[in-house]
Amino acid sequence: MSDFSFSINPEAAASIHDEGIVIFHTGNGTLYSSNHTGARVWRAVERQLSLAAIAEELSSAYQIALATAREHAVRFLEELERHMLIQRERAS
């Protein structure tokens, strides 16, 4: 997964707020929510950052080991992908 960046599915609309993020999949009418960390990852996806860059950002922001940040990012990105909220793209 590290050779990839991500883009947001055009059918996903997000609202970031004090508590985190709410994402609405307009295609299937499903609503998803996550905490501040999820909102940070979503913003990184909006900027089409690679997995490595997302993990570095999380590691720095939360003062955790890079490997731990990468593991959490992978799990969250896989969930977003599974629910068709993002898609994987080959990083340039």
N, C-alpha and C positions, 0 to 999 in steps of 0.2 A: 504494500500500500504506500510505501514511502516515495515512489516515483510518480505519485499522482497529486494533482490539485483537485479542487472540487468546485462545482458551480451549482447554483440554486435552481431547482426546478421552477419554471415559470408559473406553475400551478400552486406554488407555495408563497404565502403571504405571512410575514412575521411582524410582530409588535413587541418591541423591547421596552421593558418597564422596570421599576425599582426592584421588583421581586425576581426578575429573570426575563423569560421570553415565552411568548405564545405564538405558535405557528399554525396556520390554517391551510390545509390542502384543499384548494378550491375544486379540484377534480373529483375528489371522493367525499368532500364535506367533513373530513375528520380534523379535529383540533388536538394539538399536542402542546405540552408545556415543559419547561425546564428551568433550572436555577440560573444564577449569575454566570456560572462556568459554561453552561450551555449557550447562553447569550454571547459570551466571549468567543466561543467556537463558531457560532453562527456568523458573527461579524467577520471572523477570519475567513470563513467560506465566502462571504460576500466580496471580500478582497481577493479571492481566488488564491489564497496561500496554500502552499504544499503542506503535507502532513508534518514534515520536519519543522517548518516555520511555525505551525500551530503548536506543536509540542514545545518548541523553544519559548513561545509566548506564554504558554501556561506555566512552564517551569519557572520562568522569571516572575510572572505575576503572583504566583502562589508559593514561591520559594520551596519547590519540591524537585526531586531528582528528575532529570530529563527523561529517563526510562519510564518512570512512573507517569509523568505527564503524557508521554507518547502512548502508553498503554490505555490511559483514560480517554485520550483523544480518539484512538482507534475504535474503542468500544462505542463512543458517542457517534462518531461519523458512520460507523456501520449501521447503527440504529436509524440515523437520518436517511441513509441510503436504502435500507430495508423498507422504510415507509415512503420511499420515492419522493423525499423532500429535497435531496441533493443528488447529483450524479458525479461520478468520477471522471476526470479528464487526465490525460497524460501531461505531466508537468513539463514545461519547456525549459 
